[in-house]
Amino acid sequence: MAEILHRVGIDLGERSYPILIGSGLLQAAASFATCPKAAQAVIITNTTVAPLYAAALQAALAGHYAQVRQVVLPDGEAFKDWATLNQIFDSLLENGCDRKTVLFALGGGVIGDMTGFAAASYMRGVPFVQIPTTLLSQVDSSVGGKTAINHPKGKNMIGAFYQPRLVLCDLDSLATLPARELSAGLAEVIKYGPIADMAFFTWLEQHVDALRQQDKATLAQAVKRSVEIKAWVVGQDEKESGLRAILNFGHTFGHAIEAGMGYGNWLHGEGVGAGMVMAAHLSQRLGLVDAHFVQRLTQLIDRAGLPTRGPVLDTQDNAGAYLAHMRVDKKAEAGDIRFVLIDGPGKAVVRSAPDALVREVINACCAGG
């Protein structure tokens, strides 16, 4: 039986949409009553998620759409590329999908990002719905309209801002999530505390064990507060011209780790976990926070089951390898790396830092450092 526990709105004028959080949502036809009408719906999913949830979603959508098709992609960050994106376009074209066709992203962040980019691009824009099945995608990537694929030279470098019509966070789908993936999602939950809400950070310190044990009420509260903060930020700065950049806390270092290790070797949340520790240390060295804050954050990240030290990308010049990857990050401006730093607990700031200081942090915060 479907149960909506929380409803969060994202205010973007005529492109506003609801985020529904609850249980049994993806298999209930009523969940999709407000979705755009069309002759066809296409479920975009992957080889891991499809056997678990695709049939239930297809049955729920059958009452709203005459034809419901599936496109099943290979699973993993390594497939977030042009070739896999083209599999979506091939299927849409082969089946005569028109510009009213609705795409449904059923999966984690990779599926959500790729489906959104496909929706933004196909016939210059078709509607899509996010049905995130991982904690990371429920609290972060499904909300806010960032869509993209990776390039060998940088993560999420090719994409578009394109908002979904609905985000459906079914907490039941987290029951099949491996512990490592759940921990990766907790990285994106934890980031919201230092940048915006230290009361939430304290709550996470008290409830991180319950979250790892998948207590549903605790998960529902964590997802709700996370998307409330993200919705508030995106509502003020949809296309990341200023404030929205604070949501990238830990990501500049984290994206360097992902690219340097090869996409998929470190999960996105694992890179963000170690990246937040590095960003906190950099904040401390710039005099913005004290050692006690850095220790609290590091301990919470560790308790969430995440790495607190970065990997070695180059045994000859590890810091140089990190810096090279960070210079092609989207947040770099004219080669100047922009870091999200903590300007006192609960407040973030975006600024650059001297390379020498960044090198010191990388050397101190990486394995063997």
C-alpha positions in Angstrom: 0.0 0.0 0.0 1.4 3.4 -1.0 2.0 5.9 1.7 3.3 9.4 1.2 5.3 10.4 4.3 6.6 13.8 3.2 6.0 16.2 0.3 8.5 18.9 -0.6 8.0 21.5 -3.3 10.7 23.0 -5.4 9.7 26.6 -6.4 10.8 27.4 -10.0 7.7 29.3 -11.2 6.0 27.4 -14.0 8.7 24.7 -13.8 8.0 23.9 -10.1 7.4 20.3 -9.2 6.8 18.1 -6.1 9.2 15.7 -4.4 7.3 12.8 -2.8 8.9 10.7 -0.1 7.2 7.5 1.1 6.7 3.8 0.8 5.2 1.7 -2.0 5.1 4.7 -4.3 6.6 3.4 -7.5 4.1 0.5 -7.8 1.0 2.7 -7.2 -0.8 4.0 -10.3 -2.0 7.0 -8.2 1.6 8.2 -7.8 1.6 9.2 -11.4 -1.8 10.8 -11.8 -0.3 14.3 -12.3 2.3 13.2 -14.9 2.0 14.6 -18.4 -0.4 12.7 -20.7 1.1 10.9 -23.8 0.7 7.9 -25.9 4.0 6.4 -24.8 6.1 6.2 -21.7 9.6 4.9 -21.6 11.3 3.5 -18.5 15.1 4.1 -18.6 16.8 1.7 -16.1 19.8 -0.6 -15.8 20.6 -4.3 -15.6 20.7 -4.2 -11.8 17.5 -2.2 -11.1 15.3 -3.6 -13.9 14.8 -7.1 -12.4 13.9 -5.5 -9.1 11.5 -2.8 -9.9 10.8 -2.3 -13.7 7.9 -4.7 -13.9 6.1 -3.0 -10.9 6.6 0.4 -12.4 5.5 -0.7 -15.8 2.3 -2.1 -14.3 1.7 1.2 -12.5 2.2 3.3 -15.6 0.0 1.0 -17.8 -3.1 2.7 -16.5 -1.9 6.1 -17.8 -0.1 5.3 -21.0 -1.2 3.1 -24.0 2.4 1.9 -24.5 5.1 1.5 -21.8 8.5 0.5 -23.0 11.8 -0.2 -21.3 15.4 0.7 -22.1 17.8 -1.3 -20.0 21.3 0.1 -19.9 24.5 -1.4 -18.4 25.1 -0.5 -14.8 27.8 1.8 -13.5 29.5 5.1 -13.7 31.8 3.8 -16.5 28.8 3.7 -18.8 27.8 7.3 -18.2 29.0 8.2 -21.7 28.0 9.1 -25.3 27.7 5.5 -26.4 25.3 4.5 -23.7 23.3 7.8 -24.1 22.9 6.9 -27.8 21.3 3.6 -26.8 18.4 5.7 -25.3 18.1 7.8 -28.5 18.3 4.7 -30.7 15.3 3.2 -28.8 13.3 6.4 -28.9 13.7 6.8 -32.6 13.2 3.2 -33.5 9.9 3.2 -31.6 8.6 6.5 -33.1 8.6 8.4 -29.8 7.3 11.9 -30.2 7.9 15.1 -28.2 5.1 14.2 -25.8 6.6 10.9 -24.8 7.5 10.8 -21.1 10.7 9.3 -19.9 10.9 7.7 -16.4 14.4 7.5 -14.8 14.4 4.3 -12.6 17.7 3.9 -10.9 20.5 5.8 -9.2 22.4 9.0 -10.1 23.8 7.7 -13.4 20.4 6.7 -14.7 18.8 9.9 -13.5 21.5 12.1 -15.1 21.5 10.3 -18.4 17.7 10.1 -18.7 17.5 13.8 -17.9 20.1 14.7 -20.5 18.3 12.5 -23.1 15.0 14.2 -22.2 16.6 17.6 -22.6 18.0 16.7 -26.0 15.5 14.5 -27.7 13.4 16.6 -30.1 14.8 19.6 -28.1 13.0 18.5 -24.9 10.5 15.9 -23.7 9.1 15.6 -20.2 10.7 13.2 -17.7 10.2 11.9 -14.2 12.8 11.0 -11.6 12.3 7.7 -9.6 15.6 7.5 -7.7 16.4 4.1 -6.2 19.6 4.9 -4.3 20.0 7.1 -1.2 22.5 9.3 -3.1 20.1 10.0 -5.9 17.1 10.6 -3.6 18.9 13.2 -1.5 20.9 14.9 -4.3 21.1 14.1 -8.0 17.4 13.6 -8.7 16.5 17.1 -7.4 17.4 20.3 -9.2 17.6 19.5 -12.9 21.4 18.9 -13.4 21.8 16.3 -16.2 25.0 15.2 -17.8 27.3 12.5 -19.0 31.0 12.1 -18.2 34.0 12.8 -20.5 37.3 11.0 -20.1 38.8 14.4 -19.2 36.1 15.4 -16.6 33.0 14.3 -14.7 29.6 15.7 -15.8 31.3 18.0 -18.3 28.6 17.6 -21.0 25.0 18.2 -20.0 22.1 20.6 -19.5 20.0 22.1 -16.8 16.6 20.5 -17.3 14.0 20.0 -14.6 11.9 16.8 -14.1 8.1 17.0 -13.7 8.1 14.9 -10.6 10.5 13.2 -8.2 9.3 10.1 -6.5 11.5 8.8 -3.6 10.3 5.3 -2.7 12.1 4.4 0.5 11.3 0.7 -0.1 13.8 0.7 -3.0 16.6 1.3 -0.5 16.1 -2.1 1.0 17.9 -3.7 -1.9 20.8 -1.2 -1.7 24.2 -2.7 -0.8 25.8 -1.3 2.4 28.6 0.4 0.4 26.0 2.2 -1.8 24.0 3.3 1.3 27.2 4.8 2.8 27.9 6.6 -0.5 24.5 8.2 -0.2 25.2 9.3 3.3 28.0 11.5 2.0 25.5 13.6 0.2 23.3 13.8 3.3 26.2 14.8 5.6 27.2 17.7 3.3 24.0 19.6 4.0 25.0 20.1 7.7 28.3 22.0 7.3 27.0 24.2 4.5 23.5 25.1 5.8 22.2 23.4 9.0 24.4 22.4 11.9 21.3 21.3 13.9 20.8 18.7 11.1 24.5 17.8 11.4 24.0 17.2 15.2 20.9 15.1 14.4 23.0 13.0 12.0 25.7 12.4 14.6 22.9 11.1 16.8 21.2 9.0 14.1 23.9 7.8 11.7 23.8 4.2 13.1 20.0 4.1 12.6 20.5 5.3 9.0 23.0 2.6 8.3 20.6 0.0 9.7 17.9 1.4 7.3 15.4 2.5 10.0 12.6 3.8 7.7 11.4 6.7 9.8 15.0 7.9 10.2 15.7 7.6 6.5 12.5 9.5 5.7 13.6 12.3 7.9 17.1 12.4 6.4 15.8 12.4 2.9 13.2 15.1 3.7 15.6 17.5 5.3 18.2 17.0 2.6 15.8 17.7 -0.3 14.3 20.7 1.7 17.8 22.3 1.8 18.5 21.5 -1.8 15.1 22.7 -3.0 15.7 26.0 -1.1 19.1 26.5 -2.7 18.0 25.5 -6.3 14.9 27.8 -6.0 17.3 30.7 -5.5 20.0 29.8 -8.0 18.8 27.2 -10.5 21.8 27.4 -12.9 24.6 27.7 -10.4 25.5 31.3 -11.0 26.3 31.7 -7.3 24.7 30.2 -4.2 24.0 26.7 -5.7 27.8 26.1 -5.9 27.8 25.5 -2.1 26.1 22.1 -2.8 29.5 21.0 -4.2 31.1 20.9 -0.8 33.8 18.1 -1.1 33.1 17.6 -4.8 36.1 19.4 -6.2 38.5 17.0 -4.5 35.9 14.1 -4.9 35.6 14.5 -8.7 39.4 14.5 -8.9 39.5 11.2 -7.1 36.8 9.7 -9.3 38.5 10.8 -12.5 42.0 9.9 -11.3 41.0 6.4 -10.1 38.9 5.7 -13.2 35.1 6.1 -13.0 33.5 3.4 -10.9 36.5 2.4 -8.9 35.6 4.9 -6.1 31.9 5.5 -5.8 30.8 9.2 -6.1 29.9 9.4 -2.4 33.2 7.8 -1.4 35.1 10.5 -3.3 32.8 13.2 -1.7 33.5 11.7 1.8 37.2 12.0 1.5 36.8 15.3 -0.4 34.8 16.8 2.5 37.6 16.0 4.9 40.1 17.7 2.5 37.9 20.7 2.1 37.5 21.0 5.9 41.3 20.8 6.4 41.7 23.5 3.7 39.1 25.6 5.5 41.0 25.2 8.8 44.4 26.2 7.2 42.7 29.3 5.9 41.5 30.1 9.4 37.8 29.6 8.7 37.1 26.7 11.1 38.8 25.2 14.1 40.3 21.7 14.6 37.3 20.6 16.6 35.0 21.1 13.6 37.3 19.2 11.3 37.4 16.3 13.9 33.6 16.2 14.2 33.1 16.1 10.5 35.9 13.4 10.0 34.4 11.2 12.7 30.9 11.4 11.2 32.1 10.5 7.8 34.0 7.6 9.2 31.0 6.4 11.2 28.9 6.6 8.0 31.3 3.9 6.5 33.1 6.3 4.2 36.8 6.8 3.5 38.3 9.8 5.3 41.6 9.7 3.4 42.0 10.2 -0.4 43.8 7.7 -2.6 47.2 8.2 -4.2 46.7 9.1 -7.8 50.4 9.5 -8.7 53.3 8.1 -6.6 55.6 10.7 -8.1 53.5 13.9 -7.7 50.2 13.0 -6.1 49.2 16.6 -5.3 50.1 17.6 -8.9 47.7 14.9 -10.2 44.9 16.1 -8.0 45.5 19.7 -9.1 45.5 18.7 -12.8 42.1 17.1 -12.5 40.7 19.9 -10.5 41.7 22.5 -13.1 39.3 20.9 -15.6 36.5 20.8 -13.0 33.3 22.8 -14.0 33.9 25.0 -11.0 37.3 26.2 -12.2 37.4 29.6 -13.7 40.2 30.5 -16.2 42.2 27.7 -14.6 41.6 29.1 -11.1 40.3 26.3 -8.9 37.2 27.3 -6.9 36.7 25.4 -3.6 33.6 25.2 -1.5 34.9 25.9 2.0 33.2 26.1 5.4 33.2 29.7 6.6 32.2 28.8 10.1 30.0 25.7 10.8 26.7 25.9 8.9 27.9 28.4 6.3 29.7 27.8 3.1 31.8 30.1 0.8 33.2 29.6 -2.6 36.8 30.8 -3.1 40.2 30.0 -4.5 43.2 29.0 -2.4 47.0 29.1 -3.1 48.3 26.0 -4.8 51.0 25.5 -2.2 48.3 25.3 0.6 46.2 22.9 -1.5 49.3 20.7 -2.0 49.9 20.7 1.7 46.3 19.5 2.4 46.4 16.8 -0.3 49.7 15.5 1.0 48.4 15.4 4.6 45.0 13.9 3.7 45.9 11.1 1.3 46.9 7.5 2.0 50.5 7.3 3.1 50.5 11.1 3.7 
